[in-house]
Structure formats: C-alpha cells, structure tokens
C-alpha cells in the first residue's frame, strides 16, 4: 500500500489550522492518529479529517 503524503499533509493542515505554531505536541498526536488510520487502509479525506478532529479533541489539555 502506498500512502499519499500530500493527502495526509493536507488533512493534517486543515484539522490543525487553528492551532498555534507552538502546539507541536497536539499536532504530532493528530498526525499519528491520521497516519494510523491511513495505514489501516482509510484513504477517504473526509473520514481522515473526522479521525483527525477526534484526535484533536482527545489530546491531553496540557498539550493545548
């Protein structure tokens, strides 16, 4: 399976667009969840965005 890096980056950027630059821990958490889903075979942008938004809302508050 080949992952589309441009798609994953676009999804991550959209989900994290309102995060301050210094919120790298949260961004890494969201990226990890999106990548996990993609490696399981999920390639639909809307579903990846939902997964990313869920990860964003579950990130520990100390990361925000």
PDB file of N, CA, C and O in Angstrom:
ATOM      1  N   UNK A   1       0.847  -1.183   0.000  1.00  0.00           N
ATOM      2  CA  UNK A   1       0.000   0.000   0.000  1.00  0.00           C
ATOM      3  C   UNK A   1       0.892   1.246   0.000  1.00  0.00           C
ATOM      4  O   UNK A   1       1.860   1.334   0.756  1.00  0.00           O
ATOM      5  N   UNK A   2       0.549   2.191  -0.853  1.00  0.00           N
ATOM      6  CA  UNK A   2       1.288   3.444  -0.939  1.00  0.00           C
ATOM      7  C   UNK A   2       0.423   4.541  -0.315  1.00  0.00           C
ATOM      8  O   UNK A   2      -0.726   4.740  -0.709  1.00  0.00           O
ATOM      9  N   UNK A   3       0.989   5.242   0.655  1.00  0.00           N
ATOM     10  CA  UNK A   3       0.264   6.340   1.298  1.00  0.00           C
ATOM     11  C   UNK A   3       0.530   7.626   0.532  1.00  0.00           C
ATOM     12  O   UNK A   3       1.659   7.889   0.116  1.00  0.00           O
ATOM     13  N   UNK A   4      -0.501   8.417   0.350  1.00  0.00           N
ATOM     14  CA  UNK A   4      -0.389   9.694  -0.344  1.00  0.00           C
ATOM     15  C   UNK A   4       0.008  10.765   0.674  1.00  0.00           C
ATOM     16  O   UNK A   4      -0.829  11.282   1.414  1.00  0.00           O
ATOM     17  N   UNK A   5       1.293  11.084   0.694  1.00  0.00           N
ATOM     18  CA  UNK A   5       1.814  12.048   1.671  1.00  0.00           C
ATOM     19  C   UNK A   5       1.154  13.410   1.524  1.00  0.00           C
ATOM     20  O   UNK A   5       0.898  14.087   2.520  1.00  0.00           O
ATOM     21  N   UNK A   6       0.876  13.817   0.293  1.00  0.00           N
ATOM     22  CA  UNK A   6       0.244  15.126   0.074  1.00  0.00           C
ATOM     23  C   UNK A   6      -1.159  15.156   0.684  1.00  0.00           C
ATOM     24  O   UNK A   6      -1.560  16.158   1.276  1.00  0.00           O
ATOM     25  N   UNK A   7      -1.899  14.062   0.539  1.00  0.00           N
ATOM     26  CA  UNK A   7      -3.239  13.986   1.122  1.00  0.00           C
ATOM     27  C   UNK A   7      -3.158  14.044   2.642  1.00  0.00           C
ATOM     28  O   UNK A   7      -3.904  14.785   3.281  1.00  0.00           O
ATOM     29  N   UNK A   8      -2.250  13.261   3.218  1.00  0.00           N
ATOM     30  CA  UNK A   8      -2.119  13.249   4.674  1.00  0.00           C
ATOM     31  C   UNK A   8      -1.716  14.612   5.206  1.00  0.00           C
ATOM     32  O   UNK A   8      -2.228  15.051   6.236  1.00  0.00           O
ATOM     33  N   UNK A   9      -0.809  15.286   4.520  1.00  0.00           N
ATOM     34  CA  UNK A   9      -0.374  16.630   4.933  1.00  0.00           C
ATOM     35  C   UNK A   9      -1.538  17.620   4.844  1.00  0.00           C
ATOM     36  O   UNK A   9      -1.726  18.447   5.737  1.00  0.00           O
ATOM     37  N   UNK A  10      -2.313  17.532   3.766  1.00  0.00           N
ATOM     38  CA  UNK A  10      -3.446  18.447   3.583  1.00  0.00           C
ATOM     39  C   UNK A  10      -4.485  18.239   4.687  1.00  0.00           C
ATOM     40  O   UNK A  10      -5.025  19.203   5.230  1.00  0.00           O
ATOM     41  N   UNK A  11      -4.758  16.981   5.012  1.00  0.00           N
ATOM     42  CA  UNK A  11      -5.720  16.682   6.079  1.00  0.00           C
ATOM     43  C   UNK A  11      -5.200  17.225   7.411  1.00  0.00           C
ATOM     44  O   UNK A  11      -5.934  17.885   8.147  1.00  0.00           O
ATOM     45  N   UNK A  12      -3.938  16.946   7.714  1.00  0.00           N
ATOM     46  CA  UNK A  12      -3.345  17.429   8.962  1.00  0.00           C
ATOM     47  C   UNK A  12      -3.391  18.953   9.041  1.00  0.00           C
ATOM     48  O   UNK A  12      -3.769  19.512  10.071  1.00  0.00           O
ATOM     49  N   UNK A  13      -3.009  19.616   7.965  1.00  0.00           N
ATOM     50  CA  UNK A  13      -3.004  21.084   7.949  1.00  0.00           C
ATOM     51  C   UNK A  13      -4.406  21.651   8.158  1.00  0.00           C
ATOM     52  O   UNK A  13      -4.579  22.637   8.874  1.00  0.00           O
ATOM     53  N   UNK A  14      -5.404  21.027   7.533  1.00  0.00           N
ATOM     54  CA  UNK A  14      -6.771  21.529   7.695  1.00  0.00           C
ATOM     55  C   UNK A  14      -7.270  21.323   9.125  1.00  0.00           C
ATOM     56  O   UNK A  14      -7.856  22.226   9.723  1.00  0.00           O
ATOM     57  N   UNK A  15      -7.034  20.136   9.662  1.00  0.00           N
ATOM     58  CA  UNK A  15      -7.507  19.842  11.017  1.00  0.00           C
ATOM     59  C   UNK A  15      -6.821  20.755  12.042  1.00  0.00           C
ATOM     60  O   UNK A  15      -7.448  21.187  13.010  1.00  0.00           O
ATOM     61  N   UNK A  16      -5.556  21.039  11.829  1.00  0.00           N
ATOM     62  CA  UNK A  16      -4.775  21.810  12.808  1.00  0.00           C
ATOM     63  C   UNK A  16      -4.627  23.292  12.452  1.00  0.00           C
ATOM     64  O   UNK A  16      -3.797  23.986  13.040  1.00  0.00           O
ATOM     65  N   UNK A  17      -5.403  23.770  11.521  1.00  0.00           N
ATOM     66  CA  UNK A  17      -5.226  25.140  11.037  1.00  0.00           C
ATOM     67  C   UNK A  17      -5.384  26.215  12.109  1.00  0.00           C
ATOM     68  O   UNK A  17      -4.820  27.301  11.975  1.00  0.00           O
ATOM     69  N   UNK A  18      -6.132  25.936  13.161  1.00  0.00           N
ATOM     70  CA  UNK A  18      -6.345  26.957  14.198  1.00  0.00           C
ATOM     71  C   UNK A  18      -5.428  26.796  15.406  1.00  0.00           C
ATOM     72  O   UNK A  18      -5.538  27.543  16.379  1.00  0.00           O
ATOM     73  N   UNK A  19      -4.524  25.820  15.342  1.00  0.00           N
ATOM     74  CA  UNK A  19      -3.581  25.630  16.449  1.00  0.00           C
ATOM     75  C   UNK A  19      -2.432  26.619  16.346  1.00  0.00           C
ATOM     76  O   UNK A  19      -1.934  26.879  15.251  1.00  0.00           O
ATOM     77  N   UNK A  20      -2.013  27.164  17.458  1.00  0.00           N
ATOM     78  CA  UNK A  20      -0.808  27.997  17.441  1.00  0.00           C
ATOM     79  C   UNK A  20       0.409  27.148  17.051  1.00  0.00           C
ATOM     80  O   UNK A  20       0.427  25.945  17.314  1.00  0.00           O
ATOM     81  N   UNK A  21       1.402  27.744  16.441  1.00  0.00           N
ATOM     82  CA  UNK A  21       2.604  27.043  15.977  1.00  0.00           C
ATOM     83  C   UNK A  21       3.299  26.262  17.090  1.00  0.00           C
ATOM     84  O   UNK A  21       3.864  25.197  16.840  1.00  0.00           O
ATOM     85  N   UNK A  22       3.262  26.776  18.300  1.00  0.00           N
ATOM     86  CA  UNK A  22       3.977  26.121  19.393  1.00  0.00           C
ATOM     87  C   UNK A  22       3.251  24.877  19.928  1.00  0.00           C
ATOM     88  O   UNK A  22       3.752  24.226  20.844  1.00  0.00           O
ATOM     89  N   UNK A  23       2.117  24.548  19.388  1.00  0.00           N
ATOM     90  CA  UNK A  23       1.353  23.370  19.812  1.00  0.00           C
ATOM     91  C   UNK A  23       1.804  22.107  19.074  1.00  0.00           C
ATOM     92  O   UNK A  23       0.977  21.374  18.531  1.00  0.00           O
ATOM     93  N   UNK A  24       3.096  21.860  19.055  1.00  0.00           N
ATOM     94  CA  UNK A  24       3.640  20.740  18.283  1.00  0.00           C
ATOM     95  C   UNK A  24       3.230  19.381  18.847  1.00  0.00           C
ATOM     96  O   UNK A  24       3.093  18.423  18.085  1.00  0.00           O
ATOM     97  N   UNK A  25       3.034  19.273  20.146  1.00  0.00           N
ATOM     98  CA  UNK A  25       2.608  18.014  20.741  1.00  0.00           C
ATOM     99  C   UNK A  25       1.235  17.592  20.259  1.00  0.00           C
ATOM    100  O   UNK A  25       1.010  16.423  19.946  1.00  0.00           O
ATOM    101  N   UNK A  26       0.323  18.540  20.201  1.00  0.00           N
ATOM    102  CA  UNK A  26      -1.032  18.249  19.726  1.00  0.00           C
ATOM    103  C   UNK A  26      -0.984  17.878  18.255  1.00  0.00           C
ATOM    104  O   UNK A  26      -1.614  16.909  17.833  1.00  0.00           O
ATOM    105  N   UNK A  27      -0.242  18.641  17.480  1.00  0.00           N
ATOM    106  CA  UNK A  27      -0.136  18.364  16.045  1.00  0.00           C
ATOM    107  C   UNK A  27       0.454  16.970  15.806  1.00  0.00           C
ATOM    108  O   UNK A  27      -0.009  16.247  14.924  1.00  0.00           O
ATOM    109  N   UNK A  28       1.460  16.595  16.574  1.00  0.00           N
ATOM    110  CA  UNK A  28       2.060  15.268  16.437  1.00  0.00           C
ATOM    111  C   UNK A  28       1.053  14.173  16.789  1.00  0.00           C
ATOM    112  O   UNK A  28       1.006  13.134  16.130  1.00  0.00           O
ATOM    113  N   UNK A  29       0.250  14.406  17.823  1.00  0.00           N
ATOM    114  CA  UNK A  29      -0.781  13.448  18.225  1.00  0.00           C
ATOM    115  C   UNK A  29      -1.794  13.258  17.091  1.00  0.00           C
ATOM    116  O   UNK A  29      -2.137  12.127  16.748  1.00  0.00           O
ATOM    117  N   UNK A  30      -2.262  14.348  16.521  1.00  0.00           N
ATOM    118  CA  UNK A  30      -3.232  14.287  15.427  1.00  0.00           C
ATOM    119  C   UNK A  30      -2.612  13.582  14.222  1.00  0.00           C
ATOM    120  O   UNK A  30      -3.252  12.735  13.600  1.00  0.00           O
ATOM    121  N   UNK A  31      -1.379  13.929  13.895  1.00  0.00           N
ATOM    122  CA  UNK A  31      -0.692  13.307  12.763  1.00  0.00           C
ATOM    123  C   UNK A  31      -0.572  11.798  12.956  1.00  0.00           C
ATOM    124  O   UNK A  31      -0.749  11.028  12.012  1.00  0.00           O
ATOM    125  N   UNK A  32      -0.273  11.389  14.167  1.00  0.00           N
ATOM    126  CA  UNK A  32      -0.135   9.969  14.476  1.00  0.00           C
ATOM    127  C   UNK A  32      -1.441   9.224  14.235  1.00  0.00           C
ATOM    128  O   UNK A  32      -1.446   8.144  13.644  1.00  0.00           O
ATOM    129  N   UNK A  33      -2.536   9.796  14.688  1.00  0.00           N
ATOM    130  CA  UNK A  33      -3.844   9.147  14.519  1.00  0.00           C
ATOM    131  C   UNK A  33      -4.244   9.083  13.044  1.00  0.00           C
ATOM    132  O   UNK A  33      -4.791   8.077  12.591  1.00  0.00           O
ATOM    133  N   UNK A  34      -3.974  10.148  12.302  1.00  0.00           N
ATOM    134  CA  UNK A  34      -4.285  10.151  10.868  1.00  0.00           C
ATOM    135  C   UNK A  34      -3.445   9.093  10.151  1.00  0.00           C
ATOM    136  O   UNK A  34      -3.959   8.351   9.315  1.00  0.00           O
ATOM    137  N   UNK A  35      -2.175   9.029  10.475  1.00  0.00           N
ATOM    138  CA  UNK A  35      -1.285   8.052   9.848  1.00  0.00           C
ATOM    139  C   UNK A  35      -1.697   6.619  10.207  1.00  0.00           C
ATOM    140  O   UNK A  35      -1.666   5.737   9.348  1.00  0.00           O
ATOM    141  N   UNK A  36      -2.076   6.383  11.447  1.00  0.00           N
ATOM    142  CA  UNK A  36      -2.553   5.055  11.852  1.00  0.00           C
ATOM    143  C   UNK A  36      -3.753   4.635  11.005  1.00  0.00           C
ATOM    144  O   UNK A  36      -3.819   3.504  10.524  1.00  0.00           O
ATOM    145  N   UNK A  37      -4.696   5.555  10.831  1.00  0.00           N
ATOM    146  CA  UNK A  37      -5.890   5.248  10.039  1.00  0.00           C
ATOM    147  C   UNK A  37      -5.520   4.972   8.581  1.00  0.00           C
ATOM    148  O   UNK A  37      -6.059   4.058   7.958  1.00  0.00           O
ATOM    149  N   UNK A  38      -4.611   5.759   8.053  1.00  0.00           N
ATOM    150  CA  UNK A  38      -4.202   5.578   6.659  1.00  0.00           C
ATOM    151  C   UNK A  38      -3.499   4.234   6.456  1.00  0.00           C
ATOM    152  O   UNK A  38      -3.699   3.581   5.431  1.00  0.00           O
ATOM    153  N   UNK A  39      -2.692   3.825   7.409  1.00  0.00           N
ATOM    154  CA  UNK A  39      -2.007   2.539   7.269  1.00  0.00           C
ATOM    155  C   UNK A  39      -2.970   1.364   7.427  1.00  0.00           C
ATOM    156  O   UNK A  39      -2.673   0.255   6.983  1.00  0.00           O
ATOM    157  N   UNK A  40      -4.110   1.599   8.049  1.00  0.00           N
ATOM    158  CA  UNK A  40      -5.155   0.567   8.121  1.00  0.00           C
ATOM    159  C   UNK A  40      -5.981   0.529   6.840  1.00  0.00           C
ATOM    160  O   UNK A  40      -6.847  -0.332   6.682  1.00  0.00           O
ATOM    161  N   UNK A  41      -5.715   1.460   5.926  1.00  0.00           N
ATOM    162  CA  UNK A  41      -6.411   1.448   4.640  1.00  0.00           C
ATOM    163  C   UNK A  41      -7.408   2.558   4.425  1.00  0.00           C
ATOM    164  O   UNK A  41      -8.032   2.624   3.366  1.00  0.00           O
ATOM    165  N   UNK A  42      -7.578   3.437   5.403  1.00  0.00           N
ATOM    166  CA  UNK A  42      -8.532   4.542   5.259  1.00  0.00           C
ATOM    167  C   UNK A  42      -7.891   5.651   4.430  1.00  0.00           C
ATOM    168  O   UNK A  42      -6.893   6.238   4.850  1.00  0.00           O
ATOM    169  N   UNK A  43      -8.444   5.939   3.276  1.00  0.00           N
ATOM    170  CA  UNK A  43      -7.863   6.970   2.401  1.00  0.00           C
ATOM    171  C   UNK A  43      -8.863   8.049   2.017  1.00  0.00           C
ATOM    172  O   UNK A  43      -8.538   8.942   1.235  1.00  0.00           O
ATOM    173  N   UNK A  44     -10.068   7.980   2.553  1.00  0.00           N
ATOM    174  CA  UNK A  44     -11.080   8.983   2.242  1.00  0.00           C
ATOM    175  C   UNK A  44     -10.779  10.262   3.017  1.00  0.00           C
ATOM    176  O   UNK A  44     -10.735  10.240   4.247  1.00  0.00           O
ATOM    177  N   UNK A  45     -10.570  11.378   2.316  1.00  0.00           N
ATOM    178  CA  UNK A  45     -10.214  12.623   3.015  1.00  0.00           C
ATOM    179  C   UNK A  45     -11.191  13.009   4.128  1.00  0.00           C
ATOM    180  O   UNK A  45     -10.762  13.410   5.210  1.00  0.00           O
ATOM    181  N   UNK A  46     -12.481  12.894   3.880  1.00  0.00           N
ATOM    182  CA  UNK A  46     -13.456  13.299   4.903  1.00  0.00           C
ATOM    183  C   UNK A  46     -13.361  12.431   6.158  1.00  0.00           C
ATOM    184  O   UNK A  46     -13.485  12.933   7.276  1.00  0.00           O
ATOM    185  N   UNK A  47     -13.140  11.136   5.970  1.00  0.00           N
ATOM    186  CA  UNK A  47     -13.015  10.249   7.126  1.00  0.00           C
ATOM    187  C   UNK A  47     -11.714  10.536   7.867  1.00  0.00           C
ATOM    188  O   UNK A  47     -11.694  10.542   9.098  1.00  0.00           O
ATOM    189  N   UNK A  48     -10.640  10.772   7.142  1.00  0.00           N
ATOM    190  CA  UNK A  48      -9.373  11.116   7.784  1.00  0.00           C
ATOM    191  C   UNK A  48      -9.497  12.419   8.573  1.00  0.00           C
ATOM    192  O   UNK A  48      -8.914  12.551   9.649  1.00  0.00           O
ATOM    193  N   UNK A  49     -10.248  13.371   8.046  1.00  0.00           N
ATOM    194  CA  UNK A  49     -10.478  14.633   8.768  1.00  0.00           C
ATOM    195  C   UNK A  49     -11.268  14.381  10.049  1.00  0.00           C
ATOM    196  O   UNK A  49     -10.968  14.969  11.088  1.00  0.00           O
ATOM    197  N   UNK A  50     -12.272  13.511   9.982  1.00  0.00           N
ATOM    198  CA  UNK A  50     -13.048  13.179  11.184  1.00  0.00           C
ATOM    199  C   UNK A  50     -12.149  12.539  12.235  1.00  0.00           C
ATOM    200  O   UNK A  50     -12.244  12.863  13.419  1.00  0.00           O
ATOM    201  N   UNK A  51     -11.283  11.638  11.805  1.00  0.00           N
ATOM    202  CA  UNK A  51     -10.357  10.985  12.719  1.00  0.00           C
ATOM    203  C   UNK A  51      -9.406  12.020  13.316  1.00  0.00           C
ATOM    204  O   UNK A  51      -9.120  11.985  14.513  1.00  0.00           O
ATOM    205  N   UNK A  52      -8.922  12.928  12.496  1.00  0.00           N
ATOM    206  CA  UNK A  52      -8.036  13.981  12.981  1.00  0.00           C
ATOM    207  C   UNK A  52      -8.714  14.906  13.970  1.00  0.00           C
ATOM    208  O   UNK A  52      -8.122  15.288  14.979  1.00  0.00           O
ATOM    209  N   UNK A  53      -9.956  15.266  13.685  1.00  0.00           N
ATOM    210  CA  UNK A  53     -10.698  16.138  14.613  1.00  0.00           C
ATOM    211  C   UNK A  53     -10.964  15.430  15.942  1.00  0.00           C
ATOM    212  O   UNK A  53     -10.905  16.049  17.005  1.00  0.00           O
ATOM    213  N   UNK A  54     -11.254  14.138  15.876  1.00  0.00           N
ATOM    214  CA  UNK A  54     -11.456  13.368  17.109  1.00  0.00           C
ATOM    215  C   UNK A  54     -10.162  13.340  17.915  1.00  0.00           C
ATOM    216  O   UNK A  54     -10.187  13.493  19.137  1.00  0.00           O
ATOM    217  N   UNK A  55      -9.039  13.145  17.241  1.00  0.00           N
ATOM    218  CA  UNK A  55      -7.740  13.142  17.925  1.00  0.00           C
ATOM    219  C   UNK A  55      -7.448  14.505  18.534  1.00  0.00           C
ATOM    220  O   UNK A  55      -6.885  14.595  19.625  1.00  0.00           O
ATOM    221  N   UNK A  56      -7.826  15.550  17.840  1.00  0.00           N
ATOM    222  CA  UNK A  56      -7.614  16.904  18.338  1.00  0.00           C
ATOM    223  C   UNK A  56      -8.414  17.124  19.622  1.00  0.00           C
ATOM    224  O   UNK A  56      -7.922  17.743  20.566  1.00  0.00           O
ATOM    225  N   UNK A  57      -9.625  16.625  19.654  1.00  0.00           N
ATOM    226  CA  UNK A  57     -10.457  16.835  20.846  1.00  0.00           C
ATOM    227  C   UNK A  57     -10.048  15.943  22.011  1.00  0.00           C
ATOM    228  O   UNK A  57     -10.357  16.251  23.162  1.00  0.00           O
ATOM    229  N   UNK A  58      -9.355  14.838  21.728  1.00  0.00           N
ATOM    230  CA  UNK A  58      -8.931  13.942  22.819  1.00  0.00           C
ATOM    231  C   UNK A  58      -7.503  14.214  23.293  1.00  0.00           C
ATOM    232  O   UNK A  58      -7.044  13.592  24.252  1.00  0.00           O
ATOM    233  N   UNK A  59      -6.808  15.118  22.646  1.00  0.00           N
ATOM    234  CA  UNK A  59      -5.428  15.431  23.057  1.00  0.00           C
ATOM    235  C   UNK A  59      -5.435  15.949  24.482  1.00  0.00           C
ATOM    236  O   UNK A  59      -6.294  16.753  24.844  1.00  0.00           O
ATOM    237  N   UNK A  60      -4.482  15.498  25.303  1.00  0.00           N
ATOM    238  CA  UNK A  60      -4.417  15.995  26.692  1.00  0.00           C
ATOM    239  C   UNK A  60      -4.378  17.517  26.749  1.00  0.00           C
ATOM    240  O   UNK A  60      -3.719  18.169  25.939  1.00  0.00           O
ATOM    241  N   UNK A  61      -5.089  18.063  27.714  1.00  0.00           N
ATOM    242  CA  UNK A  61      -5.179  19.527  27.812  1.00  0.00           C
ATOM    243  C   UNK A  61      -3.828  20.176  28.071  1.00  0.00           C
ATOM    244  O   UNK A  61      -3.640  21.347  27.740  1.00  0.00           O
ATOM    245  N   UNK A  62      -2.895  19.456  28.648  1.00  0.00           N
ATOM    246  CA  UNK A  62      -1.576  20.063  28.876  1.00  0.00           C
ATOM    247  C   UNK A  62      -0.831  20.308  27.564  1.00  0.00           C
ATOM    248  O   UNK A  62       0.136  21.069  27.526  1.00  0.00           O
ATOM    249  N   UNK A  63      -1.290  19.654  26.479  1.00  0.00           N
ATOM    250  CA  UNK A  63      -0.682  19.877  25.154  1.00  0.00           C
ATOM    251  C   UNK A  63      -1.286  21.075  24.462  1.00  0.00           C
ATOM    252  O   UNK A  63      -0.762  21.530  23.445  1.00  0.00           O
ATOM    253  N   UNK A  64      -2.388  21.601  24.996  1.00  0.00           N
ATOM    254  CA  UNK A  64      -3.057  22.709  24.305  1.00  0.00           C
ATOM    255  C   UNK A  64      -2.726  24.021  24.933  1.00  0.00           C
ATOM    256  O   UNK A  64      -3.203  25.061  24.479  1.00  0.00           O
TER     257      UNK A  64
END
